[in-house]
Amino acid sequence: MLLARLRAGDQAAFRTLVRARHGRLLRLASAFCRNRASAEEVVQDTWLAVITGLHGYSGEAPLAAWINGILVNKAKTRAVRDGRMVAFSDLARAETAGDTFEPERFLADGHWAERFSPWDALTPEREAGDRQLLAGVAEALERLPPAQRAVVLLRDVEGLDSAAICQALEISEANLRVLLHRARVKLRDAADRLVRPR
């Protein structure tokens, strides 16, 4: 078991964990920090906290959720130190205030009214298109407002449940749903523009 190996000081297990999680933590830290250097420092501080806190980790929450929680707290502390911090809940409310809802894009059950059609065959053109689409969606993700980017990273990339995200970001479940919906709409719009240029 990975946790037992980590607690035993197994360096190979720690390297495996860092390889698996480092890039994700850096993306999440970037949602809070001014620049990449600050985000990298937050991630390094997070890894140090993980090393020193492993024996205190209860194991009730998934290891990834525990590490993400440490990172969010470190990132918030860094943002305050950098003089940039606004309460995340205030930021989340501000981000949801001005967006418009387009009901015609959704069915009564909440699903998208128009679905992407799958491509038929794996061809060099399709592979190139896939790479372009992924790069475009990644770029759109980076352009999302910080609160929206954070909830997408935690929910859709990291797979955390709503309760863990709400606790880590100190937001309500309703606020989480709104932020996630708005972010997904923006990402779908970006993907839609790449798939069907106008």
FIVOGU-827693 format. One record per atom (N, C-alpha, C): residue in one letter; atom name; y, x, z; residue number from 1. Coordinates in steps of 0.05 Angstrom, whole numbers. Each point is the difference from the previous one (the first is absolute). Example, Ala and Ser with C-alpha at 12.3 -4.5 7.8 and 13.67 -1.06 7.14 Angstrom:
KOLLO  residuo  atomo       y       x       z  num
KOLLO        A      N    -114     264     156    1
KOLLO        A     CA      24     -18       0    1
KOLLO        A      C      24      18       0    1
KOLLO        S      N      21      -7     -14    2
KOLLO        S     CA      24      16       1    2
KOLLO        S      C      22     -15      14    2
This chain:
KOLLO  residuo  atomo       y       x       z  num
KOLLO        M      N     -24      17       0    1
KOLLO        M     CA      24     -17       0    1
KOLLO        M      C      25      18       0    1
KOLLO        L      N      19      -7     -17    2
KOLLO        L     CA      24      16      -3    2
KOLLO        L      C      15       3      26    2
KOLLO        L      N       4     -21      16    3
KOLLO        L     CA      15       2      24    3
KOLLO        L      C     -13      19      20    3
KOLLO        A      N     -26      -1       3    4
KOLLO        A     CA     -14      19      18    4
KOLLO        A      C       4      29      -9    4
KOLLO        R      N      -2       4     -26    5
KOLLO        R     CA       5      27     -11    5
KOLLO        R      C      28      10       5    5
KOLLO        L      N      20     -19      -4    6
KOLLO        L     CA      28       8       5    6
KOLLO        L      C       4       7      29    6
KOLLO        R      N     -11     -17      18    7
KOLLO        R     CA       4       5      29    7
KOLLO        R      C     -14      26       8    7
KOLLO        A      N     -21       8     -14    8
KOLLO        A     CA     -14      25       6    8
KOLLO        A      C      15      24     -11    8
KOLLO        G      N      22      -5     -15    9
KOLLO        G     CA      15      23     -11    9
KOLLO        G      C     -10      10     -26    9
KOLLO        D      N     -16     -16     -14   10
KOLLO        D     CA     -11       8     -26   10
KOLLO        D      C      22       2     -21   10
KOLLO        Q      N       7      25      -8   11
KOLLO        Q     CA      22       4     -19   11
KOLLO        Q      C      -6     -11     -27   11
KOLLO        A      N     -25       0      -9   12
KOLLO        A     CA      -7     -12     -26   12
KOLLO        A      C       5     -30       0   12
KOLLO        A      N      -6     -13      22   13
KOLLO        A     CA       5     -29       2   13
KOLLO        A      C      30      -5      -1   13
KOLLO        F      N      16      17      14   14
KOLLO        F     CA      29      -4      -1   14
KOLLO        F      C      11       5     -28   14
KOLLO        R      N     -10      20     -14   15
KOLLO        R     CA       9       5     -27   15
KOLLO        R      C      -7     -24     -18   15
KOLLO        T      N     -23     -11       4   16
KOLLO        T     CA      -8     -24     -16   16
KOLLO        T      C      19     -23       5   16
KOLLO        L      N       6      -4      26   17
KOLLO        L     CA      19     -22       7   17
KOLLO        L      C      28       5     -12   17
KOLLO        V      N       9      24       2   18
KOLLO        V     CA      27       7     -11   18
KOLLO        V      C       0      -4     -31   18
KOLLO        R      N     -21       9     -13   19
KOLLO        R     CA      -1      -4     -30   19
KOLLO        R      C       0     -29      -7   19
KOLLO        A      N     -14     -16      16   20
KOLLO        A     CA      -2     -29      -6   20
KOLLO        A      C      26     -15       6   20
KOLLO        R      N      15       8      20   21
KOLLO        R     CA      22     -16      10   21
KOLLO        R      C      28      12      -5   21
KOLLO        H      N       2      25      -5   22
KOLLO        H     CA      26      14      -1   22
KOLLO        H      C      19     -13     -20   22
KOLLO        G      N      -9      -4     -25   23
KOLLO        G     CA      18     -11     -21   23
KOLLO        G      C       9     -28       7   23
KOLLO        R      N     -18     -16      12   24
KOLLO        R     CA       7     -27       8   24
KOLLO        R      C      21       0      22   24
KOLLO        L      N      -3      18      19   25
KOLLO        L     CA      19       2      22   25
KOLLO        L      C      27       9     -10   25
KOLLO        L      N       0      18     -20   26
KOLLO        L     CA      25      10     -11   26
KOLLO        L      C      15     -23     -14   26
KOLLO        R      N     -15     -17     -15   27
KOLLO        R     CA      12     -23     -13   27
KOLLO        R      C      12     -19      20   27
KOLLO        L      N     -15      -5      22   28
KOLLO        L     CA      10     -18      20   28
KOLLO        L      C      24      11      15   28
KOLLO        A      N       0      26       6   29
KOLLO        A     CA      23      12      13   29
KOLLO        A      C      24      -1     -17   29
KOLLO        S      N      -3       2     -26   30
KOLLO        S     CA      22      -1     -19   30
KOLLO        S      C      14     -27       1   30
KOLLO        A      N     -13     -21       9   31
KOLLO        A     CA      13     -26       2   31
KOLLO        A      C      21       0      22   31
KOLLO        F      N      -2      18      19   32
KOLLO        F     CA      18       1      23   32
KOLLO        F      C      20      23      -2   32
KOLLO        C      N      -8      22     -13   33
KOLLO        C     CA      16      25       2   33
KOLLO        C      C      19       3     -24   33
KOLLO        R      N      21      15       5   34
KOLLO        R     CA      21       5     -20   34
KOLLO        R      C     -10      16     -24   34
KOLLO        N      N     -16      20       5   35
KOLLO        N     CA      -9      17     -21   35
KOLLO        N      C     -28      10       4   35
KOLLO        R      N     -11      13     -20   36
KOLLO        R     CA     -28       9       2   36
KOLLO        R      C      -5      20      22   36
KOLLO        A      N      20      17       5   37
KOLLO        A     CA      -4      20      21   37
KOLLO        A      C      -3     -13      27   37
KOLLO        S      N      16     -21       5   38
KOLLO        S     CA      -2     -14      26   38
KOLLO        S      C     -27     -15       1   38
KOLLO        A      N      -8     -12     -22   39
KOLLO        A     CA     -26     -14       0   39
KOLLO        A      C     -23      20       5   39
KOLLO        E      N       2      24     -12   40
KOLLO        E     CA     -21      20       5   40
KOLLO        E      C      -1       8      29   40
KOLLO        E      N      23       3      12   41
KOLLO        E     CA       1       8      29   41
KOLLO        E      C     -12     -22      17   41
KOLLO        V      N       6     -25      -7   42
KOLLO        V     CA     -12     -23      15   42
KOLLO        V      C     -30       0      -2   42
KOLLO        V      N     -10       6     -24   43
KOLLO        V     CA     -29       1      -4   43
KOLLO        V      C     -12      23      17   43
KOLLO        Q      N      12      23       0   44
KOLLO        Q     CA     -10      22      15   44
KOLLO        Q      C       0      -7      30   44
KOLLO        D      N      22     -12      10   45
KOLLO        D     CA       1      -9      28   45
KOLLO        D      C     -22     -20       6   45
KOLLO        T      N      -6     -17     -20   46
KOLLO        T     CA     -21     -20       4   46
KOLLO        T      C     -27      14       3   46
KOLLO        W      N      -5      20     -17   47
KOLLO        W     CA     -26      14       2   47
KOLLO        W      C      -2      15      27   47
KOLLO        L      N      21      11      10   48
KOLLO        L     CA       0      13      26   48
KOLLO        L      C      -6     -21      22   48
KOLLO        A      N      12     -23      -2   49
KOLLO        A     CA      -5     -21      20   49
KOLLO        A      C     -29     -10      -2   49
KOLLO        V      N     -11      -1     -24   50
KOLLO        V     CA     -28      -8      -3   50
KOLLO        V      C     -18      20      14   50
KOLLO        I      N       5      26      -5   51
KOLLO        I     CA     -17      20      12   51
KOLLO        I      C       2      -1      31   51
KOLLO        T      N      24      -2      10   52
KOLLO        T     CA       3      -1      29   52
KOLLO        T      C      -8     -26      13   52
KOLLO        G      N       0     -22     -16   53
KOLLO        G     CA      -6     -26      12   53
KOLLO        G      C     -28     -11      -5   53
KOLLO        L      N     -17      15     -14   54
KOLLO        L     CA     -26     -10      -8   54
KOLLO        L      C     -17      -9      24   54
KOLLO        H      N       2      15      22   55
KOLLO        H     CA     -16      -7      23   55
KOLLO        H      C      10     -26      14   55
KOLLO        G      N      25      -6      -4   56
KOLLO        G     CA      11     -25      11   56
KOLLO        G      C      -3     -24     -18   56
KOLLO        Y      N      -8       4     -24   57
KOLLO        Y     CA      -4     -22     -20   57
KOLLO        Y      C     -24     -16       9   57
KOLLO        S      N       4     -26       4   58
KOLLO        S     CA     -21     -18      10   58
KOLLO        S      C     -21      -7     -20   58
KOLLO        G      N       7       1     -26   59
KOLLO        G     CA     -18      -8     -21   59
KOLLO        G      C      -1     -30      -5   59
KOLLO        E      N      17     -15      14   60
KOLLO        E     CA       0     -29      -5   60
KOLLO        E      C      11      -7     -27   60
KOLLO        A      N      22      13      -8   61
KOLLO        A     CA      11      -4     -27   61
KOLLO        A      C     -13      21     -18   61
KOLLO        P      N       0      -6     -26   62
KOLLO        P     CA     -11      20     -19   62
KOLLO        P      C      17      26       2   62
KOLLO        L      N     -13      22      -5   63
KOLLO        L     CA      13      26       2   63
KOLLO        L      C      25       1     -18   63
KOLLO        A      N      -3     -10     -24   64
KOLLO        A     CA      23       0     -18   64
KOLLO        A      C      24     -16      11   64
KOLLO        A      N      -6     -22      12   65
KOLLO        A     CA      22     -17      12   65
KOLLO        A      C      13      15      23   65
KOLLO        W      N     -16      14      16   66
KOLLO        W     CA      11      15      23   66
KOLLO        W      C      18      23     -11   66
KOLLO        I      N      -9      14     -20   67
KOLLO        I     CA      16      21     -12   67
KOLLO        I      C      26     -11     -12   67
KOLLO        N      N      -3     -22     -15   68
KOLLO        N     CA      24     -13     -12   68
KOLLO        N      C      20      -8      21   68
KOLLO        G      N     -10     -10      23   69
KOLLO        G     CA      18      -8      22   69
KOLLO        G      C      16      24      11   69
KOLLO        I      N     -15      22       3   70
KOLLO        I     CA      14      25       9   70
KOLLO        I      C      21       8     -20   70
KOLLO        L      N      -6      -1     -25   71
KOLLO        L     CA      19       8     -21   71
KOLLO        L      C      24     -18       0   71
KOLLO        V      N      -4     -26       2   72
KOLLO        V     CA      23     -19       0   72
KOLLO        V      C      18       6      24   72
KOLLO        N      N     -11       5      23   73
KOLLO        N     CA      17       7      23   73
KOLLO        N      C      14      26      -3   73
KOLLO        K      N     -13      20     -11   74
KOLLO        K     CA      13      26      -5   74
KOLLO        K      C      22      -3     -21   74
KOLLO        A      N      -5     -16     -21   75
KOLLO        A     CA      20      -4     -21   75
KOLLO        A      C      24     -15      11   75
KOLLO        K      N      -4     -20      17   76
KOLLO        K     CA      23     -14      11   76
KOLLO        K      C      16      18      18   76
KOLLO        T      N     -13      17      16   77
KOLLO        T     CA      14      19      17   77
KOLLO        T      C      16      20     -17   77
KOLLO        R      N     -12       9     -22   78
KOLLO        R     CA      14      18     -18   78
KOLLO        R      C      24     -13     -13   78
KOLLO        A      N      -2     -25      -8   79
KOLLO        A     CA      22     -14     -12   79
KOLLO        A      C      23      -4      19   79
KOLLO        V      N      -6      -5      26   80
KOLLO        V     CA      21      -2      20   80
KOLLO        V      C      13      27       3   80
KOLLO        R      N     -15      21       1   81
KOLLO        R     CA      11      27       3   81
KOLLO        R      C      17       7     -23   81
KOLLO        D      N      -7      -8     -24   82
KOLLO        D     CA      15       5     -24   82
KOLLO        D      C      24     -18      -3   82
KOLLO        G      N       3     -19      19   83
KOLLO        G     CA      23     -18       0   83
KOLLO        G      C      -2     -21     -21   83
KOLLO        R      N     -24      -7      -9   84
KOLLO        R     CA      -3     -18     -22   84
KOLLO        R      C     -13     -26       9   84
KOLLO        M      N     -10      -1      24   85
KOLLO        M     CA     -17     -22       9   85
KOLLO        M      C      15     -26       3   85
KOLLO        V      N     -11     -20     -13   86
KOLLO        V     CA       7     -28       6   86
KOLLO        V      C     -26     -12       9   86
KOLLO        A      N       1     -19      19   87
KOLLO        A     CA     -25     -12      10   87
KOLLO        A      C     -16     -10     -24   87
KOLLO        F      N     -25       6      -1   88
KOLLO        F     CA     -17      -7     -23   88
KOLLO        F      C       1     -30      -4   88
KOLLO        S      N       0     -15      22   89
KOLLO        S     CA       0     -29      -3   89
KOLLO        S      C      26     -10     -12   89
KOLLO        D      N      23      14       6   90
KOLLO        D     CA      25      -8     -12   90
KOLLO        D      C       0       8     -30   90
KOLLO        L      N     -11      22      -6   91
KOLLO        L     CA      -3       9     -28   91
KOLLO        L      C     -17     -20     -16   91
KOLLO        A      N     -22      -8      12   92
KOLLO        A     CA     -18     -19     -13   92
KOLLO        A      C      14     -27      -5   92
KOLLO        R      N      16      -9      20   93
KOLLO        R     CA      14     -26      -4   93
KOLLO        R      C      21       3     -22   93
KOLLO        A      N      14      23      -1   94
KOLLO        A     CA      20       4     -20   94
KOLLO        A      C     -12       1     -28   94
KOLLO        E      N     -24      11      -2   95
KOLLO        E     CA     -13       2     -26   95
KOLLO        E      C     -10     -27     -10   95
KOLLO        T      N      -5     -18      17   96
KOLLO        T     CA     -11     -26      -8   96
KOLLO        T      C      22     -20      -4   96
KOLLO        A      N      24       5       8   97
KOLLO        A     CA      21     -20       0   97
KOLLO        A      C       9      -7     -28   97
KOLLO        G      N       3      20     -18   98
KOLLO        G     CA      13      -6     -26   98
KOLLO        G      C     -19      -4     -23   98
KOLLO        D      N     -26       4       4   99
KOLLO        D     CA     -19      -3     -22   99
KOLLO        D      C      -3     -29      -7   99
KOLLO        T      N      -6      -5     -26  100
KOLLO        T     CA      -4     -28      -9  100
KOLLO        T      C     -29      -4      -4  100
KOLLO        F      N      -9     -24       3  101
KOLLO        F     CA     -27      -8      -3  101
KOLLO        F      C      -3     -15     -27  101
KOLLO        E      N     -19       8     -16  102
KOLLO        E     CA      -4     -13     -26  102
KOLLO        E      C     -25     -16       1  102
KOLLO        P      N       1     -26       8  103
KOLLO        P     CA     -24     -16       3  103
KOLLO        P      C     -16      -4     -26  103
KOLLO        E      N      13       1     -23  104
KOLLO        E     CA     -14      -4     -25  104
KOLLO        E      C     -21      22      -5  104
KOLLO        R      N       2      22      14  105
KOLLO        R     CA     -18      22      -5  105
KOLLO        R      C     -26      -3      16  105
KOLLO        F      N      -2     -21      16  106
KOLLO        F     CA     -23      -4      18  106
KOLLO        F      C     -12     -28      -3  106
KOLLO        L      N     -26      -2       4  107
KOLLO        L     CA     -14     -25       0  107
KOLLO        L      C       3     -13      28  107
KOLLO        A      N      -7     -25       2  108
KOLLO        A     CA       2     -14      26  108
KOLLO        A      C     -15      14      22  108
KOLLO        D      N     -22      13      -7  109
KOLLO        D     CA     -16      14      21  109
KOLLO        D      C      10      28       7  109
KOLLO        G      N      22       8     -13  110
KOLLO        G     CA      12      26       7  110
KOLLO        G      C      -8      22     -19  110
KOLLO        H      N     -19      -4     -17  111
KOLLO        H     CA      -8      21     -19  111
KOLLO        H      C      20       2     -23  111
KOLLO        W      N      -1      23     -13  112
KOLLO        W     CA      17       4     -23  112
KOLLO        W      C      -6     -20     -22  112
KOLLO        A      N      20     -11     -13  113
KOLLO        A     CA      -4     -19     -21  113
KOLLO        A      C     -11      13     -25  113
KOLLO        E      N       8      25      -5  114
KOLLO        E     CA      -9      15     -24  114
KOLLO        E      C     -14      25      10  114
KOLLO        R      N     -24       4      -8  115
KOLLO        R     CA     -15      23       8  115
KOLLO        R      C       0      21     -23  115
KOLLO        F      N      -2      25       8  116
KOLLO        F     CA      -3      21     -20  116
KOLLO        F      C     -27      -4     -14  116
KOLLO        S      N      -1       4     -26  117
KOLLO        S     CA     -26      -1     -13  117
KOLLO        S      C     -12      28      -1  117
KOLLO        P      N     -26       2       6  118
KOLLO        P     CA     -13      26       0  118
KOLLO        P      C      -2      12     -28  118
KOLLO        W      N       2      27      -1  119
KOLLO        W     CA      -4      13     -25  119
KOLLO        W      C     -30       1      -6  119
KOLLO        D      N      -7      -2     -25  120
KOLLO        D     CA     -28      -3      -8  120
KOLLO        D      C     -17      26       2  120
KOLLO        A      N      10      21     -12  121
KOLLO        A     CA     -17      24      -2  121
KOLLO        A      C      15      24      11  121
KOLLO        L      N     -16      19       9  122
KOLLO        L     CA      11      25      10  122
KOLLO        L      C       5      18     -24  122
KOLLO        T      N      25       5      -6  123
KOLLO        T     CA       7      17     -23  123
KOLLO        T      C      20      21       9  123
KOLLO        P      N       5      21     -15  124
KOLLO        P     CA      20      19       8  124
KOLLO        P      C      28     -13       3  124
KOLLO        E      N       6     -20     -16  125
KOLLO        E     CA      25     -13       2  125
KOLLO        E      C       2     -16      27  125
KOLLO        R      N     -22     -12       7  126
KOLLO        R     CA      -1     -15      25  126
KOLLO        R      C       3      19      24  126
KOLLO        E      N     -14      22      -1  127
KOLLO        E     CA       2      19      22  127
KOLLO        E      C      29      11       3  127
KOLLO        A      N      13       5     -23  128
KOLLO        A     CA      28       9       1  128
KOLLO        A      C      17     -22      11  128
KOLLO        G      N      -5     -25      -8  129
KOLLO        G     CA      15     -23      10  129
KOLLO        G      C      -4      -4      29  129
KOLLO        D      N     -25       4      10  130
KOLLO        D     CA      -5      -2      28  130
KOLLO        D      C      16      20      16  130
KOLLO        R      N       1      25     -10  131
KOLLO        R     CA      15      21      14  131
KOLLO        R      C      30      -7       1  131
KOLLO        Q      N      10     -10     -22  132
KOLLO        Q     CA      28      -8      -2  132
KOLLO        Q      C       6     -23      20  132
KOLLO        L      N     -18     -19       0  133
KOLLO        L     CA       3     -23      18  133
KOLLO        L      C       0       9      29  133
KOLLO        L      N     -19      17       8  134
KOLLO        L     CA      -1      10      27  134
KOLLO        L      C      25      15       8  134
KOLLO        A      N       9      17     -18  135
KOLLO        A     CA      25      15       5  135
KOLLO        A      C      24     -19       3  135
KOLLO        G      N       1     -20     -17  136
KOLLO        G     CA      22     -19       1  136
KOLLO        G      C       0     -16      26  136
KOLLO        V      N     -24      -9       9  137
KOLLO        V     CA      -2     -15      24  137
KOLLO        V      C       6      18      24  137
KOLLO        A      N      -8      25       0  138
KOLLO        A     CA       6      19      21  138
KOLLO        A      C      30       4       2  138
KOLLO        E      N      13       2     -23  139
KOLLO        E     CA      29       3      -1  139
KOLLO        E      C      14     -25      11  139
KOLLO        A      N     -10     -23      -7  140
KOLLO        A     CA      11     -26      10  140
KOLLO        A      C      -4      -1      30  140
KOLLO        L      N     -23       9      10  141
KOLLO        L     CA      -5       0      29  141
KOLLO        L      C      21      18      15  141
KOLLO        E      N       6      23     -12  142
KOLLO        E     CA      20      17      12  142
KOLLO        E      C      28     -12       1  142
KOLLO        R      N       6     -18     -20  143
KOLLO        R     CA      26     -13      -1  143
KOLLO        R      C       3     -24      18  143
KOLLO        L      N     -22      -9      12  144
KOLLO        L     CA       1     -23      18  144
KOLLO        L      C      18       6      24  144
KOLLO        P      N      13     -20      11  145
KOLLO        P     CA      14       5      25  145
KOLLO        P      C     -20      10      22  145
KOLLO        P      N      10      15      19  146
KOLLO        P     CA     -19      13      19  146
KOLLO        P      C     -19     -20      14  146
KOLLO        A      N      10     -22      10  147
KOLLO        A     CA     -18     -19      14  147
KOLLO        A      C     -21     -11     -18  147
KOLLO        Q      N       7      -6     -25  148
KOLLO        Q     CA     -20     -11     -19  148
KOLLO        Q      C     -20      22      -7  148
KOLLO        R      N       9      24      -4  149
KOLLO        R     CA     -18      22      -7  149
KOLLO        R      C     -19       5      23  149
KOLLO        A      N      10       0      25  150
KOLLO        A     CA     -17       5      23  150
KOLLO        A      C     -23     -21       3  150
KOLLO        V      N       7     -26      -4  151
KOLLO        V     CA     -21     -20       3  151
KOLLO        V      C     -20       1     -22  151
KOLLO        V      N       9       6     -25  152
KOLLO        V     CA     -19       3     -22  152
KOLLO        V      C     -19      24       5  152
KOLLO        L      N      11      22       9  153
KOLLO        L     CA     -16      24       5  153
KOLLO        L      C     -21      -6      23  153
KOLLO        L      N      10     -13      21  154
KOLLO        L     CA     -18      -5      22  154
KOLLO        L      C     -21     -21      -6  154
KOLLO        R      N       7     -21     -15  155
KOLLO        R     CA     -18     -22      -5  155
KOLLO        R      C     -17       5     -25  155
KOLLO        D      N      12       6     -23  156
KOLLO        D     CA     -15       2     -25  156
KOLLO        D      C     -11      27      -5  156
KOLLO        V      N      12      21      10  157
KOLLO        V     CA     -11      27      -4  157
KOLLO        V      C     -18       8      23  157
KOLLO        E      N       9      -3      25  158
KOLLO        E     CA     -15       7      23  158
KOLLO        E      C     -20     -21       9  158
KOLLO        G      N       5     -25      -7  159
KOLLO        G     CA     -19     -21       6  159
KOLLO        G      C       1     -10      29  159
KOLLO        L      N      23       5      14  160
KOLLO        L     CA       2      -8      28  160
KOLLO        L      C       3     -31       1  160
KOLLO        D      N      -9     -11      22  161
KOLLO        D     CA       3     -29       3  161
KOLLO        D      C      29      -7       9  161
KOLLO        S      N       7     -25      -2  162
KOLLO        S     CA      27      -9       6  162
KOLLO        S      C       9       7      28  162
KOLLO        A      N     -18      -4      19  163
KOLLO        A     CA       8       5      28  163
KOLLO        A      C       7      29       5  163
KOLLO        A      N     -15      18     -11  164
KOLLO        A     CA       5      29       3  164
KOLLO        A      C      27       7     -13  164
KOLLO        I      N       5     -11     -23  165
KOLLO        I     CA      25       6     -14  165
KOLLO        I      C      24     -11      16  165
KOLLO        C      N      -2     -25       9  166
KOLLO        C     CA      22     -12      15  166
KOLLO        C      C       5      16      26  166
KOLLO        Q      N     -21       9      13  167
KOLLO        Q     CA       4      15      24  167
KOLLO        Q      C      13      27      -6  167
KOLLO        A      N     -10      14     -21  168
KOLLO        A     CA      11      26      -7  168
KOLLO        A      C      30      -1      -8  168
KOLLO        L      N       6     -21     -16  169
KOLLO        L     CA      28      -2     -10  169
KOLLO        L      C      18     -18      17  169
KOLLO        E      N     -12     -12      20  170
KOLLO        E     CA      15     -18      18  170
KOLLO        E      C      14     -23     -15  170
KOLLO        I      N     -16     -13     -16  171
KOLLO        I     CA      10     -23     -15  171
KOLLO        I      C     -18     -24       4  171
KOLLO        S      N       9     -24      -6  172
KOLLO        S     CA     -16     -24       3  172
KOLLO        S      C     -20      -2     -23  172
KOLLO        E      N     -20     -17       4  173
KOLLO        E     CA     -19      -5     -22  173
KOLLO        E      C      14     -13     -23  173
KOLLO        A      N      18     -19       5  174
KOLLO        A     CA      15     -13     -21  174
KOLLO        A      C      16      20     -16  174
KOLLO        N      N      13      18      14  175
KOLLO        N     CA      16      20     -14  175
KOLLO        N      C     -17      18     -17  175
KOLLO        L      N     -24       7      10  176
KOLLO        L     CA     -19      16     -15  176
KOLLO        L      C      -7     -14     -26  176
KOLLO        R      N      -7     -26       2  177
KOLLO        R     CA      -8     -15     -24  177
KOLLO        R      C      22       0     -21  177
KOLLO        V      N      25      -4       9  178
KOLLO        V     CA      23      -1     -19  178
KOLLO        V      C       3      28     -13  178
KOLLO        L      N       0      21      16  179
KOLLO        L     CA       4      26     -11  179
KOLLO        L      C     -22       8     -19  179
KOLLO        L      N     -25      -7       7  180
KOLLO        L     CA     -22       6     -17  180
KOLLO        L      C       1     -16     -26  180
KOLLO        H      N       7     -25       1  181
KOLLO        H     CA       3     -16     -24  181
KOLLO        H      C      22      11     -18  181
KOLLO        R      N      23       6      11  182
KOLLO        R     CA      22      10     -17  182
KOLLO        R      C      -7      26     -13  182
KOLLO        A      N     -13      18      16  183
KOLLO        A     CA      -8      26     -11  183
KOLLO        A      C     -20      -4     -23  183
KOLLO        R      N     -20     -17       5  184
KOLLO        R     CA     -21      -4     -21  184
KOLLO        R      C      12     -12     -25  184
KOLLO        V      N      19     -18       3  185
KOLLO        V     CA      14     -12     -24  185
KOLLO        V      C      14      22     -16  185
KOLLO        K      N      14      18      14  186
KOLLO        K     CA      14      22     -13  186
KOLLO        K      C     -19      19     -14  186
KOLLO        L      N     -23       6      13  187
KOLLO        L     CA     -19      18     -12  187
KOLLO        L      C     -14     -14     -24  187
KOLLO        R      N      -5     -25       2  188
KOLLO        R     CA     -12     -14     -23  188
KOLLO        R      C      20      -1     -23  188
KOLLO        D      N      25      -5       6  189
KOLLO        D     CA      20       0     -22  189
KOLLO        D      C       1      28     -13  189
KOLLO        A      N      -1      21      15  190
KOLLO        A     CA       0      27     -11  190
KOLLO        A      C     -24       4     -18  190
KOLLO        A      N     -24      -8      10  191
KOLLO        A     CA     -24       2     -16  191
KOLLO        A      C       1     -17     -25  191
KOLLO        D      N      11     -24       3  192
KOLLO        D     CA       3     -18     -23  192
KOLLO        D      C      18      12     -22  192
KOLLO        R      N      22      13       8  193
KOLLO        R     CA      18      13     -19  193
KOLLO        R      C     -14      23     -15  193
KOLLO        L      N     -18      14      14  194
KOLLO        L     CA     -15      22     -12  194
KOLLO        L      C     -21     -10     -19  194
KOLLO        V      N     -13     -22       7  195
KOLLO        V     CA     -22     -11     -16  195
KOLLO        V      C      11     -15     -24  195
KOLLO        R      N      21     -15       4  196
KOLLO        R     CA      12     -16     -22  196
KOLLO        R      C      30       6      -2  196
KOLLO        P      N       7      23     -12  197
KOLLO        P     CA      29       6      -2  197
KOLLO        P      C      14     -22     -15  197
KOLLO        R      N      24      -6       9  198
KOLLO        R     CA      16     -21     -13  198
KOLLO        R      C      20      11     -19  198
